[in-house]
């Protein structure tokens, strides 16, 4: 997957919020591409709304991985601002897309209400710079996506997540993140 991750004005200093906003867009693209990749591997979604819910799970996992990958780049106060911007911009992407598909609603708040407990769950799992997300973390993520997929697809979803989607997502982030901190 190709993602534009370089600033157009190289001489400008970018704030923590600028980086968080840019990564929210990148996370959205990664999540959408991962769901498309699953659909290309015959994991069908039945409705646009279901597809957005699955994208939401991918988005939350991507937010968590971004936090783990960038944690040593920020002070505690900067990290709080960064994660707030990343989370709120991601929630806005969910709000806008759900509104387009389902009409008016409180989709942003629903996303935040799901985001917080998911981040707490993932934070209990091991992550290392060398190995990335542990098997337990990838399995937990896969199980969340499996619950959202149709019954026909549930048998192999978690394996697809563990073996293909998470490594692809992390490779894309590995390529994108350094460019935003230059």
N, C-alpha and C positions, 0 to 999 in steps of 0.2 A: 504494500500500500504506500502510495506517495502522498506525503503531507508537506505543505509549505510551512516551514518552521523558522524562517529567518526574518528578522525585522527589516522593514523597508528603509528605515533611517538608521544606519549603522552607528553613527556618531552620537545618537541620543541615548541618554540613560533611561532605562525602563524601570518603572516602579514594581514593587511586589504585586500590586493590583494589576498592572499591565500584563505581567507574566501569568498571573492566575487567570485572567480573562482569555489570554491566548491559549493557554492549556485547556480551558473549558471547551473552546472550539475544537481543539485537537482531540480531546477526549470524546466529544460528540461524534466526530468523524470516525474515530477508531471503533466506537461502540456500534455505529450504524454499519460500518464495513464488516465488523465481526458477525452481525446478524445476517447481513447479505451473504457472507461467506458460508454461514451455516445453511441458509436457504439454497445456495448453490450445491451444497452437499446433501440435498433432499430432506432437510429438516424444515418442513413447511410450517408457516404461520397461517392462521385461519382468518384473522382480521387485522386491520391496521392498528387498532387499539392494542391487541395482543402483541403485535410487533413492537410498538412503542414501550410496552411494559418490559419486554425482553431487552430492548435497547437500554431502558432504565437500569436494569440489573448490570448490564455490561458497563454502563456509564459509572455506576457506583463503584464497581470493582476497579475500573480505570482510575477513578479519583483516588482510591486507596493506594493503588500502586504508585501513582504520581507522588502522593504524600511520602511513601516509603523511599522513593528514589531521590527526593529533594530534601529530605529532613535535615541533612547536614549543611545545606546551603543557606539556611535562615536562622536568625535568632528566634527565640520563643515568640516574641511579639510579632515579628515578620511572618513566621509560620502561621500564626493565628489569622493575620490579615490575608495571607496567601490562600489558606484553606477556605476562608469565608468567601473570598472572591471566586475561587474555583467552584465552590459548591453552589453559590447563588447564581452564577452565570450558567452553570450546568442545569440548575433548576429552571432557569428562564428558557433554556433550549427545550426542556421537557414541556413547560407550560405552553410555549408557542406551538409546538408540534401537536400536542394533545388537543389544543384549542382548534387547530386546523382540521383535525380528524373527528373530534368528538363534540365540538362546540364549547361554549363557555363552561368554566369549572375551576376548581381550586387545585389544579394539577401541580403547581409549584409547591404548595404546602404538602401535598401528598408525597411528592418526591423527597422533600426534606424529612418528612416523618419516616420514610423508609431508609433514607441515607444514614441517619444517625445510628440506628441500631445495627445496620449492616457494617458500618465502619467500626463499631465496637466489636462485633463478631470477628471481623478480619484482623483487628488489632491484637487479638488473642493468638493469632497464628504466627508462625515463624516466617521471617523474610530475611534474606541476606543479599548483599550486593553481588556476590559470586553466583549464587544459585537462584536468586529471585524468589518468587512466591513458592512456599512449601507445598508439598502434595496435599496436605490437609487444607490449606487455604484454597487451592485450586479446586479441590473436591467440594468444599463448602460452596464456593461460587457456582460450580457446575450443578449442584443440587438445587440451588435457588432458581437457576434457569430452567432446569428440568421440570420444576413445579409449574412453570408458566407455559411450557410447550404442550401441544396436544398429546393425547394418549398414545397415538401412533408413534410419536417420536421419542417418547420418554426413555426407551431402553438404552440408547447409545449417546444421549446428549452430554452427560457428564464426561464420558470418555473423549468426546469431540472437544469439549472445553479444556480438559486437562492436557490433552496431547497436541492440540492444534491451535485453538483460539488464544489461550493465555500466552504461549510462546510467541505467536505472531504479534499480539498486542504489545508485549514487552519489547520485542525487537523494534517495533515502530517507535515506542517511547524512547528507547535507547538512542535512536537516531535523532529524534526531535528535541529532546530536553537540552542537550548541551548548547544548541544554537540559540535558545531563548535566554541563556544566561551570559551571552557574550556582550 
